[in-house]
Structure formats: C-alpha cells, structure tokens
Amino acid sequence: MINLVVTNPNVMTYKLKSLIYFLGLLLAIMLYYTTDTDSNSMEQQTQEQIADNDIKPIDRKLDFK
C-alpha cells in the first residue's frame, strides 16, 4: 500500500516528480498511438480512392472538329 503521509519534504518531491514523469510518459504513448492510427487511416483512404479511380474509368466525350 502506498504511504500518503509524508514527513520528509524530499520524499514528497520525489513522489511528485515520479507521478509527473509517469503521467508524461503515459501521455506520450497515447499521443503516439493516436497519431499513428490517424495517419494509417488517412493513408488507407487515399489508397482506396486511388484504387476506385483505377477501377472506374472517367467517361469523357472527345469532340474533334
């Protein structure tokens, strides 16, 4: 169990720094995975659009005069 009663201020500083470090690390991991999945989904959508354009040719009428 974590002892929340601190008599030494240096111990409190250590615990506070450890908590901030842990939260920062957790935030960095979350940001890494959210940006990674966003870029993957954007890349996948782009590839699907390219594939759709390859499958469906554009019908254009060419008027030669």
C-alpha positions as CSV (number, residue, x, y, z in Angstrom):
1,M,0.0,0.0,0.0
2,I,1.2,3.5,-0.8
3,N,2.0,5.6,2.2
4,L,0.4,9.0,1.6
5,V,1.6,10.6,4.9
6,V,4.9,12.2,4.2
7,T,7.0,13.8,6.9
8,N,10.1,14.5,4.8
9,P,9.7,17.1,2.0
10,N,12.3,15.4,-0.2
11,V,10.2,12.3,-0.3
12,M,7.2,14.3,-1.3
13,T,9.2,16.0,-4.1
14,Y,10.4,12.6,-5.3
15,K,6.9,11.2,-5.3
16,L,5.6,14.3,-7.2
17,K,8.3,14.1,-9.8
18,S,7.7,10.4,-10.2
19,L,4.0,11.0,-10.7
20,I,4.6,13.7,-13.2
21,Y,7.1,11.6,-15.1
22,F,4.6,8.7,-15.2
23,L,1.8,10.9,-16.5
24,G,4.0,12.4,-19.1
25,L,5.1,9.0,-20.3
26,L,1.5,7.8,-20.5
27,L,0.5,11.0,-22.4
28,A,3.4,10.5,-24.9
29,I,2.4,6.9,-25.5
30,M,-1.3,7.8,-26.0
31,L,-0.3,10.6,-28.5
32,Y,2.0,8.3,-30.4
33,Y,-0.7,5.6,-30.9
34,T,-3.5,8.1,-31.7
35,T,-1.4,9.9,-34.4
36,D,-0.2,6.6,-35.8
37,T,-3.7,5.3,-36.2
38,D,-4.9,8.5,-37.8
39,S,-2.1,8.6,-40.3
40,N,-2.7,4.9,-41.2
41,S,-6.5,5.5,-41.7
42,M,-5.7,8.6,-43.9
43,E,-3.2,6.5,-45.9
44,Q,-5.7,3.7,-46.3
45,Q,-8.4,6.1,-47.5
46,T,-6.0,7.6,-50.1
47,Q,-5.2,4.1,-51.4
48,E,-8.8,3.2,-51.6
49,Q,-9.6,6.4,-53.6
50,I,-6.7,5.6,-56.0
51,A,-8.0,2.1,-56.4
52,D,-11.5,3.4,-57.1
53,N,-10.2,5.7,-59.7
54,D,-8.3,2.9,-61.4
55,I,-11.4,0.6,-61.4
56,K,-13.9,3.3,-62.6
57,P,-12.6,5.0,-65.8
58,I,-13.7,8.5,-66.3
59,D,-16.1,8.8,-69.3
60,R,-15.3,11.8,-71.3
61,K,-16.7,12.9,-74.7
62,L,-14.0,14.0,-77.0
63,D,-15.2,16.4,-79.6
64,F,-12.9,16.7,-82.6
65,K,-13.8,19.4,-85.0
